């Protein structure tokens, strides 16, 4: 039996502006994991997960990406007809901008390569994960898979720049789930129209890029005050672009009133999650509790 994991991700800074070749910073969230267990069985390949239980051949069409990934990975490994029981357990909520599909793919590829005792380079891992991500998302940026498979923050641009971002910051991040599925494609279209037909869309995008660069400096220099201010300004920009949501706004108000240094939505928006920065763990716990009391369906605390 083999067990391998991956982690969730959040975008700390740069959502939406990254579409227009501004930089983004994404963080792996080690406290929220996806795990895959693989065991030998007789017969075909069986899947156990929260979305499907049964033989791989019978999997429903909305899990085509995972089906294709498993089959192509086994072909690459020279094991296309192996009998396997694959159990997928994920703590990552879907459609919240936390990279659930990429995390599942990363854990699957790691587990399959380990089960057959084959070495797995990072380049091969990302290439394999891209198989399912293209089916699920059409034209994925690669940010989700890069972060779900990383132990360090990622600096990302759509021109292909993906590099580890060194940080030296003593602070905590609280993630709060609004309970509302994000609508990334709809939000992207709203921003696109804002840029094409509005007067300030382009300026907001450029400012989000500038805030991302400022965030990288704040992370390196342990400047939590500047980091919190950048998060607040970024959220104001995202709100002006039209991608926030009343439930998100409520959680942000609660977080800031509870002692957070800054808060913003994370991911595509129109729902999804917020992130709030705190200077210490006790404040993070207070923010987390107040978010739950205020309607968040789940919270997580991550030490930066």
N, C-alpha and C positions, 0 to 999 in steps of 0.2 A: 504493500500500500504506500502511496506517495501523497504528500500534502504540500501544496504551494499556495502562496498568497500574493496579493497586490494591494494597493491602497487607493483611497479616494483622492480626489483633487479638488481644489478650489482656485478660482482666479482671484488673486489678491488685488490686481490692478490691470486695467487695459481691456476689459470686455468691450466688445463692439468696435472700439478704435482699432483693435488688432486686425479687423477685417480690412482696414484701409492702410495696412502696412505700418501702423504704429506698434511699438513693442507692448508685450504683455508679460506679467509675472504670475506664474502659477505655483502653488504650494502642494506637495504631497501631504495628505492628512493620514498620519500613521495610526491614529486611533479608530479609523473607520476602514474596515478591510473587506476584501472578497477572498474566500478560500476555496480551493478546488482539491478534492480527494479523488484519487484514481485507484481502482482495484481490478484485479483479474477476475473475469467471470466467463462462463461458457456461453456461446452464442454471439449475438450481435452487441452493439453498443447501446447501453441504457443511460439515460439522463435522469438525475434527481435534482430538482430545483424548485424555487417558489413559483416559477411560471410554467413549468412542464415536468411531468413525470412519465417516463415511458421510453420506448425505443427511439433512437436518433432518427430513423427513417420516418417515423410518424410525427415528428416535431412540427408544430404549426408554422405558417408562413412568416409570421412576424419575428421568428427566431432563425430565419434563414442565414443570417450572418454567422451565428454560432455554429449551425450545422455545417456550413461551408468551411469555416475555420477548422473545425475538428477533422473533417474529411481531408482537407488539403494538408494539414499538419501531419496526419498519419501517413499520407502518401509521401511527403518529404522524408519522413522517418523510415519509410519502407515497411510500414505496418498497416496497410489499408483494411485488412480483414480481421483485425484483432477484436476479441471479445473484452469489453471494458464496462465497468460501472463508474460513471463520472458524476460526482456529487458536487454541486455548486451552491455555496452558502455565502450570501452577501449581506453586509450591514449597510450598503450604500443605497439610499432611496433613488428610484429611477426618475428621470426627467426633472432633476433639481440642479443641473449644471455641475454635478460632482463626479462625472466621468464613469458612470456605472457600467456602460457597455465596454469601454476600453479596459476597465479594471478586470472585468470578467474574462476578456480575451487575453490579457497579460497573464492572469493566474492560470488559465487553461493551457496556454503555450508552455509556460514554465513547468507545469505539472506533466504534460505529455512528454516533453524532452527529458525530464528527470525520470519518469517512469521507465523509459527505454534507455536510460543511462547515456544520454547524448549531451555533449557540450552545447551551450546556447550562448551565443554572443549577443550583445545589446542590439547590434544592427539586424541580426536575424530575427530577434524577438520583435522589434518594431515593424519589420517587413511582414512577418506573419500576422501580427495584430491588425495591420492595415487591411488585410483581406476582409475581415468582418466589419471593420469600421467603414470601409467604402460601401459595403452593402447597406449598412444601417444608416449612415449619414450622407452618402453620396460623394461629397468632396471634403473629407475631414482635413483639418489643418495639421493634425499630428500632435497637437498640444496635449490632448487627453491621454494618449498612449505614452507620450514622453514623460508626463508627470506621474501617471499611475505606476510606471515602472522605475521611478526615480526615488532616491533617498534624500535628494536635495532640491531646493527651489529651482525653477526653470525660468530662464529669460528666453522669450520666444518672439519671432517675427515670421510673417507669412512668406518671406523671401527664402525661408529654409533655415534661418538662424535658430538653433536650439542649443542652449548652453547652460551649464550649471551656474547658479547665481550664489556666490558666497554671502552668508549673512552672519551678523554678530549682534543679535538683538535679544534683550531680556524682556520678554513680554508674552502675553497670552492672547490667543484668538478664540473667540466664541462664535460658533456657527449655529444659526437658528433657522429651522425649517418652517416656512410659512404654512406648509401642508398643501400648498397649491402648486400643481405642476407648472413648470416654466414653459414658455412658448417661444423657443429660440428663433425659429424660422420667421414667425410673425414679428418678433421684435427686430430682427435684422431688416425686414422690409420696412418697418416704421422708421428706423434710422436712415435707411437708404432714401426714403421719401423726404425725410427731414433735411438731408444734405442736398437733394436735388431741387427741392421746392421751397425750402426755408432760407432764412438769412443767416442763421447762426449755427447750423448743423456742422459745417466744416470747421468752424472755430472751436466748437465743443470737442470734436474728435482730436484736433491738434492739442488742445489743452489736456485731454486724457493721456495723450502720448507724453506730454511734458510731465504730468503727475507720475507716470510710470517711471520715468527716469529719476525723478526726485525720490520716489519710493525706494529704488535700488540704493541710492546714497544713504537714505535713512536706515535701511536694513544693515548696511555695512558699518555704519557709524553709531549704531544703537541709539538713534534719535527717535524715540517713541512718540514724542510730542509732534514732531514734523510728520511722522508716519500717520498718526491719527488725523491731523489736519488735512493731509492729502486724501485720506479715505473719505472724510466728510465732503471735501470739494468734488471728488470724483462722483460721489453719489448725487450731489446737486447737478452735475453735468448729465449724468445718466437719467435723472428725473426730467431734466429739460429736453432730453432726446426722446422722451416718451415711453421709456421701457420699465418704469417702476410699476407698483401695484399698491392699492390701499392697504392690503395685509402686510406688505413689505414695509411701507411707510410707518405703520403702527409699531412693528417690531424695532425699527431703527429708532423711533422716538423713545421707546422703552429702554433700549440699550444705552442710549446717550444719557437719559435721565438717571440711569443706574450706575453711572460712573465710567462708562466706556470713553476712551480717548477719541474714538472715531468709529463710524459704522457706515456700511454701504451694502448695496445688493451685490451678489456675486453670480456670475453666469449670464445667461441670455436675458433674464428678467421676465416681466409680466407674471410674476410668481416666483417660485423657487426659494432660495435661501438668502439670508443676510450674514455678514461677518462683522464682528465687533472686536476692537482692540482694547485690551486692558493692560495696566502696568504690572499687575500681580495676580496671583491665583485666587486670593479671597474675593477680589472684585470680579474676576471671571465667573466664580461660582455664584455670586449675587446676580450678575447680569443673566447668567444661564437660568437661574430660578425665576427671575422676573419675566424673562421671555416665555417660559413655560406657563407661568400664571397669566400672561397676557395673550396666550393663544398659540404659541409655537407648538408644533406637534412633536418636535424633538430638538435637542441641542447637543452639541459636542464641544469640548474644550481641548485645544491643541496648544502646547507650549512651542513657541517659536524658537 
